[in-house]
Amino acid sequence: MSEDATPPAGTAICRLDEIGEPGARDFSFGSGSTRFELFLVRTDDAVRAYVNRCPHANQRLDARPGRFLTMDETRIICGGHAALFRIEDGLCTSGPCTGKHLESVPVEVTDGVVRIAAR
């Protein structure tokens, strides 16, 4: 996954109503060495986006495709080693990467569509 493959500001990701509340969903842009993967998390009408990569093992968070949240849907979980992250800021609160953050991707909702926002 390439950092320079981040979609430009204004790129539509999906409609807001395509994500459960609470819920999470993954998205990919590009392919091969320019592939960029992110996931959206929706809670209490807020939407946050993070790069789909664990800061500990540099692997996808969803070892089970599309599964990003704990069973009670209050935390993000790494499927590889069960590290737990706060939804609101991506801070790891439990596991081998405690104190590190998921890489956030700025997003905004306009006219019911989630889009990449300017950094």
Steps between C-alpha positions, in 0.01 A plus 500: 500500500642833396460823696517704179193311378274684746198612299481875443273728702144482374515132404167335582531189717136399551162626609470547876197271513713212365672473840315361800470707816710390671690327227816481294582431138821469298589660166791465256627745241749417226678168456838335535768722651266801488217330692365707790273338759292677760198430713219718626347477846163657573374565852251755633478666156879555494712340230871438538746348254824315563760332283435124517836417656598404853782717642651193669526243224441713187221262399131550420286542809218284368646150501134402454399713200284796595522440876646805674295540817484305824184298563351786706597747223679736740861451380696423185675163521798363311408154380866396496583542867189650667643846568221742591471857370269786595260587220517875560876541446650159410711478819601145590392434857585130525744268325855510364460849350359671811547876473527503119229630268335378185572734211195719449369613163300825499143459375191716478136435426337720236151438365498156662825390336822424691798657322872535554560842658797729454783436746 
